[in-house]
C-alpha cells in the first residue's frame, strides 16, 4: 500500500485481548506508520511518503518500541504483533469461516445432551434454553470456555505474550491490526463488569457492531445497569436482574454449566487440533509470519474469534440458536474465578 493508494484509516481495526494498555502509545499517525511498516521496513522511504524527516519518523517509532509494539530489523523497523493487509485478512477470514462448519457440526451433534444438561439448572424454571441459548451456548461455551481450552497448557494457542511498557511492565496481551471490515475481527464478544457483591458479575454477550455502530442495545443496557448501581437502590444481585429483566444465575448453576461447557469445549478443541497444521501454515504464509513469527498466538486468537462468530451465525441460519433482534443476551452471573476465557492463562 505504501505510496500505491490512499491510506484508508477507517478500514484499519485494532483488537486487544489480555491485560495491558497499548492505546496510550498510539495515535492516528502511528497507526498509519504501523500499517506502512507491515509493507516495508525502510524508514527513509516511509518518511518521504509521510512528508517527515527520518528523525521525526523515528521520534514516532521509539515510543512504540518502548511499548513492545515495534522492533528493529536489519532493514529498518517492523511491527512486533500481527498485522494483515486487506488481501491477507480476506484469506484468513475465508479459511476460518470454512473451519467454523466443523465447530457447528460437533456442537449440533451434542445438542440434545446440551439441552438436557441445561434443564438440570434452576434457571431453567424461569428461562427455557431457547430463550437464553445465545448466552449459554454461544457466549459461555463457544467463546469463553473454548478460548480458555485453546490456551490451556499451550495446547493449541500460545498464551498471551509479555508486552512490557513503561506504564505497564507487567502487560501480557494478544494484539492485532486488521485491514478490512468490522466483521473481519469476528464481531461477537463478551463484556463483563464486577458487581458490588463478591463473585457476582453483570455480563453481556452479543454482536459488537450493528448497522455500523456499537450495538445500541448493549449500550442502553449497560447505561441502565450503571445508573442502577450508582443510584444506591440496588441491594442484591437479584434486584439488579429483576430491574433489568435479565436472568440471575446462581453459583450452583454456573458451576454445573461450567462442567457442561468444559466437556463440549474439549470436543471443540479437538476440531482445532485436527486442523492445527493447516492453520499454522496459513499464519506462516502471512507477512507477519515472516517478520514476527511469535505472532502465532495472536493469530490464533483472531482466527478463533472469527471461527466462533461464524459458527454462531451459521447455527442461527440452521435454527440451532435463537438470536434476538437486539443481537444480545445478558445475565447476572455468579462465579468463583475472577478471570476466565483468554484471561485465565495470562500467568501460565
Backbone torsions as a table, in degrees:
resi	resn	phi	psi	omega
1	UNK	NA	-25.9	-175.6
2	UNK	-55.2	117.6	177.1
3	UNK	69.9	-2.0	-175.2
4	UNK	-94.6	-39.5	-179.7
5	UNK	-149.1	163.7	-177.6
6	UNK	-64.2	131.3	177.8
7	UNK	-67.3	128.5	-179.5
8	UNK	-114.5	89.8	-178.4
9	UNK	-62.4	-20.5	-179.2
10	UNK	-71.2	-12.7	179.3
11	UNK	-107.0	15.5	177.1
12	UNK	-107.3	125.4	-177.5
13	UNK	-126.4	134.5	178.2
14	UNK	-112.9	142.1	179.6
15	UNK	-138.7	141.4	179.6
16	UNK	-125.1	139.9	171.7
17	UNK	-137.2	115.8	-178.0
18	UNK	138.4	-150.7	-176.0
19	UNK	-125.9	111.2	-179.7
20	UNK	170.6	176.9	-177.7
21	UNK	-143.0	79.5	176.5
22	UNK	-76.6	-17.4	-170.9
23	UNK	-61.6	-33.9	-178.6
24	UNK	-67.9	-16.0	179.8
25	UNK	-97.8	2.4	-174.7
26	UNK	-115.2	154.3	174.8
27	UNK	-147.1	174.1	178.1
28	UNK	-59.1	-42.8	178.6
29	UNK	-63.9	-44.1	-177.3
30	UNK	-67.4	-32.2	174.8
31	UNK	-63.7	-40.7	177.5
32	UNK	-65.1	-40.8	178.7
33	UNK	-58.7	-45.1	179.3
34	UNK	-59.7	-44.4	-179.4
35	UNK	-64.4	-39.7	179.8
36	UNK	-69.9	-37.0	178.3
37	UNK	-66.2	-23.7	173.8
38	UNK	-64.4	-35.0	179.9
39	UNK	-77.4	-42.7	-177.2
40	UNK	-158.7	140.4	-175.7
41	UNK	-86.0	-4.0	-172.4
42	UNK	-70.6	113.6	-177.8
43	UNK	-69.4	-37.9	-178.7
44	UNK	-59.9	-46.6	179.7
45	UNK	-65.9	-41.9	-179.8
46	UNK	-65.7	-38.4	177.9
47	UNK	-59.7	-39.6	179.1
48	UNK	-65.7	-42.7	179.8
49	UNK	-61.7	-40.0	-175.8
50	UNK	-90.4	0.5	-178.0
51	UNK	58.7	46.2	177.7
52	UNK	-124.7	158.2	170.0
53	UNK	-80.5	157.8	176.9
54	UNK	-55.9	-37.6	178.8
55	UNK	-66.0	-40.9	178.4
56	UNK	-64.1	-38.8	179.7
57	UNK	-67.5	-43.8	179.9
58	UNK	-66.1	-27.6	175.9
59	UNK	-66.1	-26.2	175.2
60	UNK	-82.7	-31.2	-176.3
61	UNK	-76.9	-39.9	-173.2
62	UNK	-58.6	-40.3	175.9
63	UNK	-62.6	-30.7	177.1
64	UNK	-74.0	-30.4	174.3
65	UNK	-66.9	-41.3	179.1
66	UNK	-63.3	-27.3	179.2
67	UNK	-91.9	10.7	178.4
68	UNK	64.3	30.2	-179.5
69	UNK	-104.4	-15.7	-179.1
70	UNK	-138.4	145.0	174.7
71	UNK	-131.4	157.9	-178.4
72	UNK	-88.6	140.3	176.4
73	UNK	-125.1	176.5	179.7
74	UNK	-60.8	-33.7	-176.8
75	UNK	-95.4	2.3	-178.4
76	UNK	143.3	-116.2	-176.2
77	UNK	-137.9	150.9	176.5
78	UNK	-138.4	153.7	172.0
79	UNK	-63.1	147.4	180.0
80	UNK	-99.2	16.8	179.6
81	UNK	-141.7	177.5	-176.4
82	UNK	-71.9	126.2	173.3
83	UNK	-130.6	137.3	176.1
84	UNK	-130.1	140.7	171.5
85	UNK	-83.2	177.4	-171.8
86	UNK	-62.9	-40.0	-179.4
87	UNK	-66.7	-39.5	177.3
88	UNK	-65.3	-41.2	179.2
89	UNK	-57.6	-46.7	-177.9
90	UNK	-65.8	-34.9	178.8
91	UNK	-65.0	-44.3	179.9
92	UNK	-68.4	-42.5	-178.9
93	UNK	-60.5	-42.4	-179.9
94	UNK	-64.7	-41.7	-179.2
95	UNK	-64.4	-47.6	-178.2
96	UNK	-67.9	-34.9	177.8
97	UNK	-63.9	-41.6	177.8
98	UNK	-66.4	-41.5	179.6
99	UNK	-62.9	-32.1	-176.3
100	UNK	-58.1	-23.7	179.3
101	UNK	-62.6	-33.0	177.3
102	UNK	-66.8	-39.0	176.7
103	UNK	-62.7	-42.0	-179.4
104	UNK	-66.5	-46.6	-178.9
105	UNK	-60.7	-41.9	179.4
106	UNK	-66.0	-41.5	-179.8
107	UNK	-67.1	-46.3	-177.2
108	UNK	-66.9	-28.5	176.4
109	UNK	-66.0	-22.5	-179.1
110	UNK	-105.7	10.3	-170.3
111	UNK	-62.4	-41.1	179.3
112	UNK	-61.4	-42.2	177.8
113	UNK	-65.5	-41.3	178.9
114	UNK	-58.4	-46.3	-179.7
115	UNK	-65.1	-39.3	179.7
116	UNK	-66.2	-34.5	176.9
117	UNK	-69.6	-38.4	178.0
118	UNK	-64.3	-38.0	-177.6
119	UNK	-65.1	-15.3	176.5
120	UNK	-78.4	-13.8	-175.7
121	UNK	-82.4	149.0	177.1
122	UNK	-62.1	-35.3	-176.3
123	UNK	-63.5	-20.9	179.4
124	UNK	-62.4	-24.6	-179.9
125	UNK	-67.9	-23.8	-178.7
126	UNK	-110.1	-29.4	-176.1
127	UNK	-136.2	112.6	178.3
128	UNK	-69.1	163.6	-175.2
129	UNK	-57.5	-45.3	-177.7
130	UNK	-59.4	-31.8	-178.0
131	UNK	-69.6	-28.4	-174.4
132	UNK	-126.0	17.2	-174.0
133	UNK	-63.1	-34.2	178.6
134	UNK	-61.2	-43.9	-177.4
135	UNK	-71.7	-51.3	-172.9
136	UNK	-74.1	-38.6	-179.1
137	UNK	-93.8	-51.2	-178.8
138	UNK	-67.4	-49.6	-175.6
139	UNK	-80.3	-54.5	-172.6
140	UNK	-72.8	-27.9	-176.0
141	UNK	-108.0	-60.4	-175.1
142	UNK	-65.4	-31.0	178.0
143	UNK	-93.2	-77.9	-167.6
144	UNK	-62.4	-56.6	-173.1
145	UNK	-71.2	-38.4	179.8
146	UNK	-65.7	-43.2	178.7
147	UNK	-63.9	-35.8	177.1
148	UNK	-64.4	-41.4	178.3
149	UNK	-64.1	-41.4	-177.1
150	UNK	-63.6	-32.4	-178.5
151	UNK	-91.3	-15.3	-176.6
152	UNK	-63.0	124.7	176.9
153	UNK	55.9	34.2	179.9
154	UNK	55.5	31.3	-170.8
155	UNK	-60.1	-52.0	176.9
156	UNK	-126.3	-44.0	-174.3
157	UNK	-111.0	119.4	177.4
158	UNK	-56.5	148.3	-179.6
159	UNK	-65.4	162.6	-179.7
160	UNK	-56.8	130.7	-176.9
161	UNK	-74.2	157.0	172.6
162	UNK	-69.0	130.5	176.1
163	UNK	-133.8	71.7	-177.0
164	UNK	-65.9	146.4	173.7
165	UNK	-137.5	166.2	179.9
166	UNK	-55.7	-36.7	-178.4
167	UNK	-88.4	-21.2	-179.4
168	UNK	-136.1	74.0	-179.9
169	UNK	-64.6	-15.9	-178.2
170	UNK	-95.8	6.3	-171.3
171	UNK	-64.3	135.0	171.8
172	UNK	-136.4	118.2	179.0
173	UNK	-163.0	154.1	168.2
174	UNK	-84.8	144.2	-179.3
175	UNK	-147.0	133.8	178.3
176	UNK	-148.9	148.3	178.8
177	UNK	-117.2	122.3	-174.8
178	UNK	-121.2	131.1	174.4
179	UNK	-97.9	123.1	-178.8
180	UNK	159.1	-135.7	179.8
181	UNK	-108.9	161.1	178.2
182	UNK	-54.9	-35.3	-178.7
183	UNK	-64.3	-21.4	-179.4
184	UNK	-69.5	-13.2	174.7
185	UNK	-81.7	-13.6	-174.2
186	UNK	120.9	-57.1	169.2
187	UNK	93.4	-6.3	177.8
188	UNK	-124.5	153.1	178.5
189	UNK	-177.9	169.0	179.9
190	UNK	-105.9	139.9	167.2
191	UNK	-121.3	135.1	175.2
192	UNK	-135.8	150.0	179.8
193	UNK	-127.0	130.9	177.2
194	UNK	-70.8	132.4	-177.3
195	UNK	-91.3	170.1	-178.3
196	UNK	-66.9	-9.7	-178.5
197	UNK	-106.3	136.5	-175.9
198	UNK	-55.2	129.2	175.1
199	UNK	83.3	-1.0	-176.7
200	UNK	-106.1	139.6	-176.6
201	UNK	-136.6	142.4	170.4
202	UNK	-94.3	116.7	-172.9
203	UNK	-122.4	133.9	170.9
204	UNK	-120.3	140.7	174.0
205	UNK	-133.2	130.1	179.9
206	UNK	179.5	-170.0	178.6
207	UNK	-77.8	128.3	-172.6
208	UNK	-71.6	-41.8	-176.6
209	UNK	-120.4	127.0	179.2
210	UNK	-126.9	124.3	-178.6
211	UNK	53.1	40.7	173.6
212	UNK	81.5	5.8	178.4
213	UNK	-138.3	160.1	176.9
214	UNK	-51.3	132.4	-175.3
215	UNK	-43.9	109.9	-175.0
216	UNK	-65.9	-28.0	178.7
217	UNK	-70.1	-38.0	176.0
218	UNK	-66.8	-44.5	179.5
219	UNK	-59.7	-42.6	-179.3
220	UNK	-65.5	-44.5	-179.4
221	UNK	-66.1	-41.1	178.3
222	UNK	-62.2	-39.2	178.4
223	UNK	-65.5	-43.1	177.6
224	UNK	-60.0	-42.2	179.2
225	UNK	-62.6	-48.2	-178.5
226	UNK	-60.9	-42.9	-179.9
227	UNK	-65.4	-37.6	179.8
228	UNK	-65.6	-44.4	179.2
229	UNK	-65.8	-43.6	-178.4
230	UNK	-67.5	-25.0	-178.7
231	UNK	-69.4	-22.7	-178.2
232	UNK	81.0	1.2	-178.0
233	UNK	-81.0	-22.2	-177.0
234	UNK	-79.1	114.2	-178.2
235	UNK	-108.1	-10.3	177.5
236	UNK	-146.9	158.5	174.1
237	UNK	-60.1	-35.8	-179.6
238	UNK	-63.1	-36.4	178.2
239	UNK	-64.7	-41.0	179.7
240	UNK	-63.8	-45.9	179.9
241	UNK	-60.3	-44.6	-179.9
242	UNK	-65.1	-38.9	-178.8
243	UNK	-67.5	-36.5	-178.7
244	UNK	-89.8	-11.4	-179.4
245	UNK	72.1	36.0	-179.5
246	UNK	-126.5	156.2	-177.6
247	UNK	-61.8	149.9	173.2
248	UNK	-115.3	115.5	-172.5
249	UNK	-106.3	119.0	-176.4
250	UNK	-71.1	166.8	177.4
251	UNK	-63.0	-38.7	178.8
252	UNK	-60.9	-46.4	179.4
253	UNK	-65.9	-42.6	-177.6
254	UNK	-66.0	-35.9	177.3
255	UNK	-67.2	-40.4	178.1
256	UNK	-64.6	-41.5	180.0
257	UNK	-71.3	-28.8	175.2
258	UNK	-60.4	-40.7	178.8
259	UNK	-66.3	-41.7	177.2
260	UNK	-62.6	-46.7	179.9
261	UNK	-59.9	-39.9	-178.3
262	UNK	-62.3	-42.4	-178.4
263	UNK	-68.3	-43.7	179.7
264	UNK	-69.7	-42.1	-179.8
265	UNK	-62.3	-30.8	176.4
266	UNK	-61.2	-43.0	178.3
267	UNK	-68.8	-39.5	179.3
268	UNK	-66.9	-35.4	176.6
269	UNK	-62.7	-31.9	176.7
270	UNK	-61.8	-32.0	176.3
271	UNK	-61.0	-41.7	178.9
272	UNK	-67.4	-41.0	-179.1
273	UNK	-62.5	-34.9	178.5
274	UNK	-69.8	-26.9	-176.3
275	UNK	-108.8	7.9	-169.9
276	UNK	-61.7	-36.8	-178.7
277	UNK	-66.4	-39.9	178.3
278	UNK	-65.8	-38.9	-179.3
279	UNK	-69.5	-41.7	178.3
280	UNK	-64.8	-37.8	178.3
281	UNK	-64.8	-34.6	177.2
282	UNK	-62.6	-42.6	178.6
283	UNK	-64.4	-43.3	-179.2
284	UNK	-62.5	-26.2	179.8
285	UNK	-81.2	-4.8	177.1
286	UNK	-89.5	154.8	178.8
287	UNK	-60.1	-41.4	178.5
288	UNK	-60.6	-27.6	178.6
289	UNK	-68.2	-17.8	179.1
290	UNK	-95.0	-39.7	-176.5
291	UNK	-100.0	-12.4	176.8
292	UNK	-140.0	66.5	-174.6
293	UNK	-59.7	-25.2	177.8
294	UNK	-72.3	-4.0	179.1
295	UNK	-74.8	5.5	179.8
296	UNK	-59.2	-35.1	-179.4
297	UNK	-63.7	-48.9	-179.6
298	UNK	-72.4	-25.9	173.2
299	UNK	-63.3	-46.9	177.6
300	UNK	-61.4	-38.9	178.9
301	UNK	-59.5	-49.3	179.2
302	UNK	-63.8	-46.9	-178.8
303	UNK	-58.3	-44.6	-178.4
304	UNK	-64.6	-36.0	177.9
305	UNK	-67.2	-39.2	176.2
306	UNK	-64.1	-44.8	-174.7
307	UNK	-63.8	-47.9	-177.0
308	UNK	-71.6	-31.2	176.9
309	UNK	-64.2	-43.6	177.8
310	UNK	-68.1	-33.2	176.6
311	UNK	-63.3	-43.0	178.5
312	UNK	-60.3	-45.4	-177.4
313	UNK	-70.4	-33.2	176.5
314	UNK	-68.8	-39.6	178.0
315	UNK	-67.6	-30.8	173.8
316	UNK	-64.3	-44.2	178.8
317	UNK	-60.1	-37.7	-177.6
318	UNK	-83.1	-8.1	-179.6
319	UNK	86.4	8.7	179.0
320	UNK	-74.3	-36.8	177.9
321	UNK	-113.7	135.0	176.0
322	UNK	-101.6	102.5	-175.5
323	UNK	-101.3	124.9	-178.8
324	UNK	-68.5	164.4	-180.0
325	UNK	-59.8	-26.7	178.7
326	UNK	-70.3	-12.8	-176.2
327	UNK	56.9	36.6	-171.6
328	UNK	-155.2	140.6	166.5
329	UNK	-138.0	149.2	-172.3
330	UNK	-139.1	164.7	177.4
331	UNK	-159.8	156.2	165.9
332	UNK	-93.9	119.5	-165.4
333	UNK	-125.3	134.0	176.0
334	UNK	-106.8	132.4	178.4
335	UNK	-148.3	159.3	-176.9
336	UNK	-86.3	-32.2	-176.7
337	UNK	-92.2	139.7	176.1
338	UNK	-73.2	-45.1	-177.1
339	UNK	-105.1	143.0	178.2
340	UNK	-148.1	176.0	-178.9
341	UNK	62.3	-137.6	-179.7
342	UNK	-61.9	-29.8	-177.7
343	UNK	-74.4	-14.2	-174.6
344	UNK	-66.9	-24.3	-174.2
345	UNK	-118.1	23.1	-177.5
346	UNK	-60.2	-32.2	-175.6
347	UNK	-99.4	5.5	-179.4
348	UNK	-65.2	NA	NA
